């Protein structure tokens, strides 16, 4: 009896499991820390290593793309089918700083398997989740008898995601023609838990600003001048107090313009997740949940826009008292954005609102950091359904849907390429991204391989994008 595609995929993966882990360990030994200048040669070595391994995998094109910072890796493998969809996989090969003295049990750049876990910096974030696609595509070919993937497969593996992706958008814009795709798969994400496989459907964006308020030209005596001149610290406190209304909604006029509201189906799917709010609060080191009225905790952190005070200061901060009116104060704010919000419009609304809060005699300056746009893929998108089916085959379980409250470069890919962004990740919260003893669960890592192997055929069979 011939093997079914599922059993053929599994058999191929098992035969190549040891060699795959040896290769991954070799990559993990390269300390590609983009944030530390002394590791710049290692980041380049990591890119060269990956390009060579992608060539060995079978990709006919594998290139290292320089940037003003750290290099990225690009690869492509045409399907040969003129009607096949084109899929771009995104990940990153740089990692967070790590040292034994940070609390690691072993050298962070010497991979160690303990039980069924692989410990090393980058094991989950993100080298492991990038690398599973190399074995996945080979298993896909072996199971289908194809000599090229069922889709036009492209990879873009960034080299400075852990440093804030300062050159990523420019890189995507420069190479937009070669990166053109019908869908983007982001493998830099995770699942709800080991027992609950999930697919993320969107990420929030981010706007950040620093507001500086100036009053007297110098600190002045509060007895001689207090009550008779405006105090910038008081103005800062009033500005912060005006940020939300009594229902926890952001009180900046125009802030909610364009927000894509949650559907009842999405709210029901969120409610199906095994969410333990008490455990979540323990993880958050918080003593109560709080936020916009009318929404659950998961809805607040995944699908609602927010405003947070990240810092506030002004005047004397030392021991004892110093009876002054300070000459200046500062407020740092961040805004998480959801689908439908325009980054530029939000920044303009915040600036207008802040300027209106300043009383006469208080001069206000506001500066915004580079922002990140939100992204969201509708639940009924056929490519998203392919990801869910492929993961369901690998895990042999129903796949649920989540979103992420954080931000990343995925929105740049969506905006520049005009393609939906889908998330395929197998990491779980206990993997300890950015923490000592980062690890990846080996069973889940190979479920990622299986998902990748199943995905390309499912996309080709069930989704033919409309011609441009």
C-alpha positions in Angstrom: 0.0 0.0 0.0 1.4 3.4 -0.9 1.8 6.0 1.7 -0.8 8.8 2.1 0.6 12.3 1.8 0.3 12.8 5.6 2.2 9.6 6.4 4.7 10.3 3.7 5.3 13.7 5.2 5.7 12.3 8.7 8.1 9.5 7.5 10.3 12.0 5.6 10.5 14.2 8.7 11.5 11.3 10.9 14.2 10.2 8.6 15.7 13.7 8.5 15.0 14.7 12.1 18.6 14.3 13.4 20.3 16.0 10.5 17.8 18.9 10.8 18.6 19.4 14.5 22.3 19.2 13.8 22.0 22.0 11.2 19.8 24.1 13.5 22.3 23.8 16.3 25.1 24.9 14.0 23.1 28.1 13.2 22.2 28.7 16.8 25.9 28.7 17.7 26.3 31.9 15.6 25.7 34.8 18.1 23.9 37.0 15.6 23.1 39.8 18.1 22.2 42.8 15.9 22.0 45.2 18.9 25.7 44.8 19.8 28.2 46.3 17.3 30.8 43.8 18.2 28.6 41.0 16.8 28.1 42.6 13.4 30.5 40.1 11.8 28.4 37.3 13.4 25.2 38.7 12.0 26.8 38.7 8.5 28.0 35.1 9.2 24.5 34.1 10.1 23.1 35.5 6.9 25.8 33.8 4.8 25.1 30.5 6.6 21.4 30.7 6.0 21.8 31.6 2.3 24.1 28.6 1.9 21.7 26.2 3.6 18.7 27.5 1.5 20.8 26.7 -1.6 21.5 23.2 -0.3 17.7 22.8 0.5 17.0 23.4 -3.2 16.2 27.1 -3.6 17.6 28.1 -7.0 18.0 31.7 -5.7 19.4 32.5 -2.3 21.0 35.9 -1.8 22.3 38.1 1.1 20.8 41.6 0.8 22.9 44.3 2.5 21.2 47.2 4.3 22.7 50.2 6.1 22.5 48.0 9.2 22.5 44.2 9.3 22.0 42.0 6.2 18.8 40.2 5.2 18.5 36.9 3.3 16.2 36.5 0.3 15.4 33.2 -1.5 12.9 32.1 -4.1 11.8 28.8 -5.6 9.3 29.2 -8.5 6.6 26.6 -8.8 6.5 26.3 -12.6 2.7 26.6 -12.5 1.7 29.9 -14.0 -1.5 30.0 -12.0 0.1 29.1 -8.6 -0.1 31.7 -5.8 3.1 33.4 -4.7 3.8 33.2 -1.0 6.5 35.2 0.9 7.7 33.8 4.3 9.0 36.4 6.7 11.2 35.8 9.7 14.5 37.1 11.2 17.9 35.6 11.9 19.2 38.1 14.5 18.7 37.4 18.2 18.6 39.2 21.5 21.7 39.7 23.6 22.5 36.8 25.9 25.3 35.9 28.4 25.7 33.1 30.9 25.7 35.6 33.8 22.2 36.8 32.8 20.9 33.6 34.5 21.4 31.0 31.8 22.0 27.5 33.0 24.4 26.8 30.1 26.1 28.9 27.4 23.3 30.6 25.5 25.0 30.0 22.2 25.8 26.3 22.8 22.5 24.5 22.1 21.5 21.9 24.7 18.7 19.4 24.5 17.2 18.7 27.9 14.3 16.3 27.8 12.3 17.2 24.7 13.4 20.8 24.7 16.1 22.6 22.8 17.7 25.4 24.8 19.6 28.2 23.1 19.2 31.9 22.2 17.2 32.0 19.0 15.7 28.5 19.4 12.2 29.9 19.3 12.8 33.6 18.4 13.3 33.2 15.6 15.8 30.8 14.1 13.9 27.6 15.0 10.7 29.0 13.4 12.5 30.1 10.3 14.4 26.9 9.9 11.4 24.5 10.1 10.4 25.8 6.6 13.6 24.2 5.1 12.6 20.7 6.2 8.9 21.4 5.6 9.4 22.2 1.9 11.6 19.1 1.4 8.9 17.0 3.0 6.3 18.6 0.8 8.3 17.7 -2.3 8.9 14.1 -1.1 5.2 13.5 -0.3 3.9 15.0 -3.5 6.6 13.8 -5.9 7.0 17.4 -7.1 10.4 18.8 -8.1 9.3 22.4 -7.1 6.9 23.7 -4.5 3.2 23.9 -5.3 3.4 27.6 -4.8 5.9 30.2 -5.9 7.8 30.2 -2.6 9.9 33.2 -1.4 11.7 33.9 1.8 12.8 37.2 3.4 14.7 36.7 6.6 15.6 40.0 8.3 18.8 40.7 10.2 17.8 43.5 12.6 14.3 42.8 13.9 15.6 42.6 17.4 17.0 46.1 16.9 13.6 47.6 15.8 13.8 46.9 12.1 15.2 50.4 11.3 16.0 49.6 7.7 13.3 47.1 6.9 10.6 49.2 5.2 13.2 50.8 2.9 14.5 47.3 2.1 11.0 46.1 1.2 10.3 49.2 -0.9 13.6 48.9 -2.7 12.9 45.2 -3.6 9.1 45.4 -3.9 9.1 43.9 -7.4 11.1 40.8 -6.4 9.1 40.5 -3.1 5.7 40.7 -4.8 3.4 38.1 -3.3 -0.2 37.1 -3.0 0.2 36.4 0.7 2.8 36.8 3.4 3.4 34.1 6.0 5.0 35.5 9.2 6.8 32.8 11.2 7.8 35.0 14.1 4.9 34.4 16.4 3.4 31.7 18.7 0.4 29.6 19.7 -1.9 29.9 22.7 -0.5 26.8 24.4 0.9 23.3 23.7 -2.6 21.9 23.9 -4.3 24.6 21.9 -2.9 25.3 18.5 -3.9 28.7 17.2 -3.4 31.0 14.2 -2.9 34.7 14.8 -5.0 36.9 12.5 -3.6 40.3 13.3 -1.3 42.6 15.2 -1.8 46.0 16.7 0.2 49.0 15.5 2.1 51.5 17.6 2.5 55.3 17.9 4.8 56.8 20.5 5.5 60.3 21.5 7.3 62.5 24.1 5.6 65.6 25.2 7.7 68.3 26.8 6.0 71.2 28.7 7.9 74.4 29.5 6.8 77.1 32.0 9.2 79.6 33.8 12.6 79.9 32.3 14.1 78.4 35.4 12.9 76.7 38.6 11.4 79.4 40.8 10.4 79.7 44.5 6.9 78.4 45.2 6.4 80.8 48.0 7.2 83.9 46.0 5.4 82.8 42.8 3.2 79.8 43.5 -0.4 80.2 42.7 0.4 83.1 40.4 2.2 81.5 37.4 1.4 78.2 35.5 3.2 75.1 36.7 4.3 72.7 33.9 4.2 69.7 36.3 0.6 70.5 37.0 -0.1 70.9 33.3 1.5 67.5 32.7 -0.7 65.9 35.4 -3.8 67.4 33.9 -2.9 66.3 30.4 -2.4 62.7 31.6 -5.7 62.8 33.6 -7.5 64.0 30.4 -6.3 61.0 28.3 -9.2 58.7 29.2 -12.8 59.2 30.1 -14.6 57.6 33.0 -15.3 54.5 30.8 -11.7 53.8 30.0 -12.0 55.1 26.4 -9.3 57.3 24.9 -10.6 60.9 25.0 -8.5 62.2 22.1 -11.1 63.4 19.5 -10.8 61.4 16.3 -8.8 58.6 17.9 -11.3 55.9 17.0 -11.9 57.1 13.5 -11.9 54.1 11.1 -11.6 51.4 13.8 -12.6 48.0 12.5 -14.9 46.7 15.2 -14.9 43.1 16.3 -17.6 40.9 14.8 -19.8 38.7 17.0 -18.1 35.7 15.5 -14.7 37.0 16.5 -15.8 37.7 20.0 -17.3 34.2 20.3 -14.0 32.7 19.0 -12.0 34.7 21.6 -14.4 33.6 24.3 -13.8 29.9 23.4 -10.1 30.1 24.3 -9.2 28.6 27.7 -8.3 32.0 29.3 -7.7 32.1 33.0 -7.8 35.7 34.0 -6.5 35.1 37.5 -3.4 33.3 36.1 -3.0 36.1 33.5 -3.0 38.7 36.3 -0.4 36.7 38.1 1.8 36.8 35.0 1.1 40.5 34.6 2.1 41.1 38.3 -1.1 43.1 38.5 -3.8 43.1 41.2 -6.8 43.9 39.0 -7.9 44.0 35.3 -8.9 47.4 33.9 -9.7 48.9 30.6 -12.3 50.1 28.2 -15.8 49.3 29.4 -17.8 46.7 27.5 -14.8 44.5 26.4 -13.2 41.4 27.8 -9.5 41.3 28.7 -8.5 39.5 25.5 -10.5 41.9 23.4 -8.8 44.8 25.1 -5.3 43.6 24.5 -5.8 42.2 21.0 -8.5 44.1 19.2 -9.0 47.5 20.8 -6.8 50.6 20.5 -5.2 51.9 23.7 -3.3 54.8 25.2 -0.8 54.4 28.0 1.3 56.7 30.0 4.8 55.3 29.8 6.5 57.9 31.9 5.8 61.3 33.6 8.3 63.6 35.3 9.1 67.1 36.3 10.6 69.1 39.1 12.5 67.9 42.1 12.8 64.1 42.5 15.4 63.8 45.3 15.0 63.1 49.0 13.2 65.5 51.2 11.5 68.6 49.8 12.4 71.5 47.5 9.7 74.1 47.3 9.9 75.1 43.6 7.8 75.5 40.6 9.7 73.5 38.0 10.6 75.0 34.7 9.6 71.9 32.7 7.9 68.6 32.8 7.7 65.6 30.4 5.2 62.9 29.5 5.8 59.8 27.4 2.8 58.2 25.8 2.2 55.2 23.6 -0.8 54.2 21.5 -1.6 50.7 20.3 -3.6 50.9 17.1 -5.9 48.4 15.4 -7.1 47.8 11.9 -8.7 50.8 10.3 -6.8 53.4 12.2 -4.4 55.6 10.2 -1.0 56.2 11.9 -0.6 59.7 10.5 -4.2 60.7 11.4 -3.7 59.4 15.0 -0.5 61.3 15.4 -2.1 64.5 14.2 -5.1 64.0 16.5 -2.8 63.4 19.5 -0.8 66.5 18.7 -3.9 68.7 18.3 -5.4 67.3 21.5 -2.1 67.8 23.5 -1.7 71.4 22.3 -5.3 72.2 23.5 -4.4 70.9 27.0 -1.6 73.4 27.5 -2.8 76.5 29.4 -1.5 80.0 28.7 2.1 80.4 29.7 2.9 76.7 29.0 4.9 76.0 25.9 4.5 72.5 24.5 6.7 70.4 22.2 5.8 67.0 21.0 7.9 64.5 19.0 6.8 61.1 17.6 9.0 58.1 17.2 8.7 56.0 14.0 5.4 54.2 14.2 4.1 50.8 13.2 0.9 50.2 11.4 -1.6 47.6 12.4 -2.5 44.6 10.3 -5.5 42.2 10.2 -6.5 39.4 7.9 -10.3 38.6 7.8 -11.2 35.2 9.2 -12.8 34.1 6.0 -9.8 34.8 3.8 -9.0 31.6 1.8 -5.2 31.8 2.5 -5.9 32.1 6.3 -8.2 29.0 6.1 -5.3 27.1 4.4 -3.0 27.9 7.2 -5.6 26.7 9.7 -6.2 23.5 7.8 -2.5 22.7 7.4 -2.0 23.3 11.2 -5.0 21.2 12.0 -3.6 18.3 9.9 -0.3 18.6 11.7 -1.7 18.8 15.2 -4.8 16.6 14.6 -6.8 19.1 16.7 -9.2 22.0 16.0 -7.3 25.2 15.4 -8.5 28.4 17.0 -7.8 32.0 16.2 -6.0 34.8 18.2 -4.5 38.2 17.7 -1.4 39.8 19.1 -1.3 42.9 21.2 2.2 43.8 20.2 3.7 45.2 17.1 6.1 44.1 14.4 7.2 44.7 10.8 4.4 42.6 9.3 2.4 45.7 8.6 5.1 47.1 6.4 4.9 44.0 4.3 1.2 44.3 4.1 1.2 47.9 3.1 4.1 47.9 0.6 3.2 44.6 -1.1 -0.5 44.9 -0.8 -0.8 41.3 0.4 -2.6 39.8 3.4 -0.4 38.8 6.3 -0.9 35.4 7.9 0.9 34.1 11.0 2.3 30.6 11.3 4.2 30.0 14.6 4.6 27.1 17.0 6.2 28.9 20.0 4.4 28.8 23.3 4.6 31.4 26.2 6.9 29.2 28.3 9.6 29.4 25.6 11.0 32.5 27.2 11.7 34.8 24.3 14.3 37.4 25.2 14.8 35.6 28.6 17.5 33.3 30.0 17.2 29.7 29.0 15.1 30.4 25.9 13.9 27.1 24.5 11.7 25.5 21.9 9.6 22.4 22.4 10.9 19.8 19.9 7.5 18.2 19.4 6.0 21.6 18.5 9.0 22.4 16.3 8.3 19.4 14.2 4.6 20.1 14.1 5.7 23.4 12.5 7.6 21.4 9.9 4.5 19.3 9.2 2.3 22.4 8.9 4.8 23.9 6.5 4.8 20.7 4.4 1.0 20.6 4.2 0.5 24.3 3.6 1.9 24.7 0.1 -0.3 22.1 -1.5 -3.4 23.4 0.4 -2.8 26.9 -0.8 -2.3 25.8 -4.4 -5.4 23.6 -4.4 -7.8 26.0 -2.6 -6.8 29.5 -3.5 -6.2 31.0 -6.9 -5.8 34.8 -6.4 -7.6 37.0 -8.9 -5.3 38.3 -11.6 -4.2 42.0 -11.1 
